[in-house]
Amino acid sequence: MPAEQTVSKTQLAAALNVTKRTLTNYVASGMLPNPVRTGRDSTWPLESLVEVCEAYSLKGSTLALDRQELLVRLAEVKTSPSGVGTKRPQSREAQEIPAGVRAAESEFGRRRVREEVISEIVSMKLIARDITKELASVAPYSPERDTLWNQRRAAIEEKEMFEHVLVSDYLPGHNSKQLLSTSLLFCSPLFNVKNNNAPRQLSVELSLEQRDSSTVTYRGPELRQDDSLVFMALVNVSREFKPGTEVCFNAKSLCRALWGLYDGPSRKRLRDSIVRLQGGLLKCPTYGVQLVGRFNYPSNGDWSIVLDRDVVKMFLESRRVWLDLNYRRALSSGLASWLYCYVCSQTRLIPTSLESLQAWCGSEATSSAFRGTLRSSMVVLARAGHVDSGWRIDRGRLHWRKSQRAMAA
């Protein structure tokens, strides 16, 4: 944090991902104290802002930040090239999820990785192609032609076998700058938008409805948007391996990829989130999925996780959704991040009641507070080009649609 202990209106708006007009409304409604006029801008004492944000920690507001998160955001704004503007990923600051490494081989021997399966598919395709070319120069009805046909058929069958293995045994493909989840998890209150400082319920039970009207039940600790980000990061870390394989990763690298810093609190934040995910169970009609299986977190050295083998079924039965890692990490974990995930999971957006949105995202804020936070979040998404700028709230419904860029993605 710079030496001065005041925060300008421009800097605070950028740190909260809201407009300066929104801050003016906050002052008028009593949510923020009156600022001190300084030249063309206005300023607040830093400590008074910290007190306000901590006071709103239980109310689901845009202002609901702990001291550390507020200081980190302000530091990022004040050290950015322009010194102002919303927190957005830049190519030179882009992060990648660190690659996972397979733990020591078990007594059952070495397991294939995704790349090796793909290599086998490509190899069988090439063999079948070469045999097809060779058949053109072989006399019909000859023993040699019969032999080549049998070899070609065997190559095609083996290719199809490996293709089945790739789909049924491995997670859907994505790269180190992408996050992957399913519409089931994005269109429900499973990862709710409550502030991380609010007390969590140790055990909850939720019913999540799938597109085919079947019901998936969640039992376990209360999960929030930060847990969603960590879950997707762990899926990415494990993307090259069969679920059920123990995969090692560097906690420092993962913390930096997700939150841009590594220290004691961020390490604890990551560990606590994985422990919560480990306690969560999704009960589907024909199987159950533990969000994270085994988790080892030694004081020194790499950590390791094992994803449930049946997590692949979850991705097969629900629509898969890919997110941009660096845009998701640029959003504060709350309503804005939930809306971003929801928008990406939809083919198109239709007018939606605010009451439904509040229920789906798990917000317990008052209707007026939720409406204000929704407006701020929509401004952020519209600026980033995920929704059309013509959105509006009218008679208790959000009228919105995807932008042309988002539709083409």
N, C-alpha and C positions, 0 to 999 in steps of 0.2 A: 504494500500500500504506500503511495507517495506520502511525503512528509505532511502536507496540509491535511487537516482533519475536517474539511468541508467537502460536500458533494454538490455539483451543479445540477440544475434541472435537466440539462442535456445529457449528462453522464448517467443520472439516475434512470432516465427514460430508456437509454440504451441498455443499461444493466438489467432492467426489468422486462425488456422487449415490449414496451408500450410507447405510445406517443406522448409528447409533452402536454397535449390537450387532456389526455387521460389523467396525468398528474395534477393538472389544474382542477379537474373534476374531483380527484381524491381530496385535494385541499378544501374545496367548497363543501364536500360532504363530511369533512372532519376526519377522514381516514389518515391524512397527513397533516402535520403542523404547518403553519404559515412559514414560507421561506423568507430568507433575507435577500432583498434586491441587491445585486452586484453587477453594475454595468448593464449589459443587455440580457444578462442571465440572472437566475436566482439560485441560491445555495441553501443547503441545510447542514447543520452540524452532523458529522458522521454518527456520533453516539446516539443522537435523537432518532436517526433512521434505524439504527440497530434495535433500539427499544421498540419502535413501531413494528418492525418486521417480526420480532419475537412475540409481540403481543398478538399478532394475527396468525401465529403458527397453528392455531386450532380451528381457523375459520375458513380454510380453503381458498383464501384470497391470493391474488398475484403478489401481494406484499408478504406472504407467508414464507419467509426465508430465515434460516438460522444465520448466526453471525459469520461463520466461516464461508457459507455460500455467497452471502452478500459481498464480503470482502474480496472473494475470488472474482466475482463478476465485475466489480468496480475496478479491480486491478487490470483485468483483461481489456476493459473499455479504455482505461487511461493509458495503456501501453500499446493500443492498436495504432496502425499507421495514421489514421485520421483523428484518433482521439475520441470519436463519436460514432454513432451508428449502432445498429443492433448487432449482437454477437452472432457472427456468421462464419462458417468455415471458409478459409481461403486455401488455395491449392498448396501454398508453401507451408501451411499449418495442418494440412490434412493428416489424419491418423489412420492407422490400419490395425486390425485385430491381430495380435501376435499369433503365429502358427503354433498349433499344439504339437507335442512330440509324444510318440507312443512310449508308454512305460516299458519296463523290462518284460521280455517275452515270457508268457506263462508256460506251464508244463504241457499245454496243448499245442504248442508250436506257434510259429509266426502266422499272423493274419494278414490277408491282403488289405491294401489301402485303395481308396477310390481311383487314384491315378493308374494303378496296376490293372484294375478291372477295365478302365477305359482303354488302356493300351491293348488289352486282349481283344476288345471289341473291334478296335481299328485293325489289328493284325488279322482277325478272321475276315473282315471286310475285304482287305487287300488280297488275301488268299483266294477268296471266292471270285474276286474280280479277275485275278490272273488266270484262274482255271477257266473262267468264261471265255477269255481271249484265246486260250489254248484250244478250247473246244472247236473254235472256228476253223482250225486247220486239221482236224482229225476226221477221218472217214466215218460216215454214219454207220450205225449198227455194228461197229467194231468193238472187240473186247476193251481196247484202250479207251474208247469213248465211254463205255459203261463204268470203267474205273474212275475216270475223271468226273463223271456225273456224281458218283458216290462220294468222292472227295469234296466236291462242291457242296453237296447236300450236308455233309458232316460239318463243313466250315460254317455254313449258314445256321445250322442247329446250335453249334457252339456259340456263335455270335449272339443268337437269340437268348441262349441260356445266361450269358454274361450280362446282357441287357436287362433281363429279369432280376438278376442279382443286384445290379446297380440301382434299380428302382425299389426293390423290396428290402434290401439290406442296408442301404446307405441313405443319409440325409440328402435332400435336394441340393443341387449344386449352387454355390454362391462363392464370391471371392472375399478377400480380406477387408474390402471397403464396403461390404454389404451386410445387412442384418436380415435375418429370415425368421418369420413366424407364420401363424395361420390366422385366418379371419375369425376363427372361434375365439382366440385369445384377444384379438383386437376389438371385437364388437361386444364386449362384456365388461362387467366390473371386476373381473378377476384381478387385474392390475389397476387398482383404483387410483384416483387423483389426489388423495389426501396428502397433506404436507408430511414430510418425513419426521418432523418433530412431534407430531400428534401421537398419543399413545396408540399402540397396535393391539388388536385382539389376538390372543394367542391361538385361538382356533375359530374358524368360520366355516360355514357350509353354504355353497352357492350352486345354483342350477343354471347351466349355460346351454342355450338352445342352439342346435346346429341347423344348417340349411334344410336338411331332410326331416326337420321337426323332432328328431330324436334328442334326448337330453343327456348332457354330460354334467356330472356332479363333481365339484371341487371340495375337498376337505383338507384343512391344514391351516397354517399361520396366515394372517392377513397380509396380502401382497400389494405393493404399490408400484408406481411407474419406474422407479429406480430398479426394482426387482425384474421388471420386464426387460429393461436394457441389459441387465446382467445375464438373464436367461438367454437372450438372443446372442450375446457375446460368447457364452459357453457353447451354444450350438455352433457358432462360427469356429471356435477353437477346435471343436470335434469334427468338423465337416469332412475331413479326409479319411475318417476311420469309422468302422462299424460301431453303432451304439452298443454298449456293453464292453467296449475296449477302454482300458484305463489310459487317459490322456493327461500329460503333464503340461503345465504352462507357467510362465513367469508372472507372479502377482504384480510386480512393479510395472512391467510392460502393459499389462491389462488395465491397471488403474490409470496409467497415463493415456491409454487409448480411449477410455471411457470418460474420464473427468479432467484430463489435462494436467494432473499433478499426482505425486506419490509422497505420502507421509503416513504417520501413524493412524490418523483418523480415516484416511481414504483406504488404507489396508484393512482396517476394521470394518469399514463400510462394505467393502467387497466380500469379506469373510462372512459377515452377518447376513448379507443378502443370499449368499449361496446356501448357508445353513437353513434359512427360511425356505428356499426353493426345495431343499432336500426334504423338508417336512411336508411338502405339498403333494397331494395325490389327486389326479384326474381320473374319475371312474366313468369310462365309456360303456356303451351297451354290451360289448363283448370282451373288453379287456380294461386294465387299469394302467396308468402311466404315472410314475414318480418323476417329478420335474427334474430332479437331480438325484442320482443314485449315491454311490460312495463318494466321499469328499475328504481328502487329506490336505491339511494345511500346516506343515511343519514350520517352526520358527525360522529355520534357515533352509534355503534351497527352494526348488519349484514346488508348487501345489499340484494336485491332480484331482480329476473328477472322472466319474463313469456315468454316462447317460443311460437311461432305461432303454433296453432293446426295443420296446414297443413304441418309443417316441416316433419311429418311422411311420407306424400306422396312423398316428395323429396327423402327420403331414400328408398322408395319402387320402385321408377321409375329409379333410377340410381344405379350403382354398388357401394355397400358399401365397404369401405376401413378402416381397423384397423391399427393404428400406435402404436409404442412403445413410451410412454410418455417421458421416460428418455433419449432415444436417440434423439427424436425431440427437447427436451429442451436443449440438449447439443450442438445443431447446432445453429450457428448465423442465425438470420432471414434474409434470402436473397436467393441467387441462390441455395446454398447447401440445405437449407430446402425445397425449391420448388422442386428440383430434387428428394430428398428423398420421398416426397409425391407422385410425379409423378411415380417414379419407383415402389412404393408399390401399385399403382393403376393399373399397367400393368401386364398382364399374362406373356408376354415376351417382350423383347426390340428388336427393329429392327433399322438398320442404319437410323439416323435422321439428317436432315440438320440443321446446326447451325442457319440458318435464321428462320426456323420453331420454334426451341426451344426458340429463343429470342422473337419471336412474342407471343408464348404461355405463357411465364413467364412474359411478360409485361416489359421487360428491355428496357431502352432507352439509354443504353451505346453504345459507338462506337463498331464496329465489332471487332476490335482488343482488346478492353478492355473486351468485353463480352467473347471472346475466352480465354483470360487469366484467368478470373474469373471462367469460365467453367472448365478449367484444374484443378484449385485449388480445386473446389468443387468435381470433380470426384475423385481426390486423397483421399479426406475425405471419400467419399462413398465406394471406393474400400477398404480402410483400415478397414472400419467397416463391410465389407462383404456383402454389399447390391448389388454391381455390381462386375462383374469379373474383375480381375486386368489386363486383356489383352485389355482393352478399348483403343481406339486411335481416333485421329481426322485426317481425311484424305480427302482432296479435298472438304472441307467445310461441311463434314458430320461426325457426331459422331457415331462411330461403337462401340457398347456396348451390353452387355447382362447381365442378372441377374446371380448372383453367385448361386452355387448349394444350399447353405444354404438358400438364399432368395427364390429360387424356391420351396424348401421344406416347407417353412413357411406357 
